[in-house]
Amino acid sequence: MPDRAIDVVIYHNRDCGTSRNVLALIRNAGIEPHLVDYLTSPPTRLMVRRLAERAGVTIRDLVRQKGTPYAELGLADPGVTDEQLLDAIAAYPILLNRPIVVTPKGTRLCRPSETVLDLLPAQ
């Protein structure tokens, strides 16, 4: 039974194996995270920007290529700006790479899944 008093947020896609694995690792640590189904409740442009800043990555690092309209939208072009990437994520939330996890220890795109362990309290 989860009983840890720690706030954890996971930007989650239940159809993504990595996202499900990360969720299982969080729950295995005794934590029930706040699930954000970003496909039905996408984060705002400002939140995506803040998530990238907090994770120490670029907006481009948070853009998923596989299984998305990435290529069709021409997002591989290095001339595409952060603002254009944010526009694309807002229009097509599936472009947001996942899972992104936020804890008091930090924010991270948790690929591979085990990356989340650095964000959780020691067991």
Secondary structure, DSSP 8 states (H G I E B T S, - for coil): --------EEEE-TT-HHHHHHHHHHHHTT---EEEETTTS---HHHHHHHHHHHT--TGGGB--TTSSTTTTTTTSTT--HHHHHHHHHH-GGGB-S-EEEETTEEEE--SGGGGGGGS---
